[in-house]
Structure formats: structure tokens, C-alpha cells
Amino acid sequence: MKLIRDRLILIKSIVTKDKNGETFSIIPRNKNRNFMREYGLKLNDVKNIILGLSVEDYAGGPEEDEGGYAGEVWFFEPRFRGIKWYVKLRIQDNKLIVCISIHETGVY
């Protein structure tokens, strides 16, 4: 639990610092774009979802990135708007958070 809590603190501090995409980005995959469009989500909405994550939302990690990128990959499944969402984040060099996936759990 301590590791999860510590990583959430790190993730949130990095996302909070972001102003112009220098410390936070979303991979522009079709499933992410389609999901964000379907729910009318903008970048700041996704940031707010991440800032609202708790230890109870933890679903897995840390793992290595399947694509071979450096960093730890973490999985969360928060409830938002009455729906369970899947959020996959990569922490790179303790300076950058990459949202690899955001969509309804089990849909993609």
C-alpha cells in the first residue's frame, strides 16, 4: 500500500505541475480519442480524473512498458460518472506522466 500511495503522490505532483504538455501527455490512440470524444472529455478533465485517483482505485503495477519505453506502468480503475474506467499510466524518469490508455473497463 505504501508503494501505491507514494506513486500516486508522485503522479499527482507531476500532473499538477503540467502547463503545456511538458510533464503530462495522453497517447493519441483511437480508443483514447474515441472515449474522450464520447464523454466530452478534454485534457484537463483527464488530469482531474488522475488527480482524483486513490489507493482504492489501484488495479495493477508496477510493470514494464509493453512497448519497451523506460518507466513504470501502473493501472487504475476509478469510478467516474457511475462507470468503471481503466486508466493506464507510465511514469518516466520521475518527471513525466504518460496516459497510455483511458476508457471504460473491459470495452477495449
Beta strands, then each sheet from edge to edge (+ up, - down):
strand 1: 24-26
strand 2: 58-64
strand 3: 72-76
strand 4: 79-80
strand 5: 83-92
strand 6: 96-104
sheet 1: 1+ 6+ 5- 3+ 2-
sheet 2: 1+ 6+ 5- 4+
end
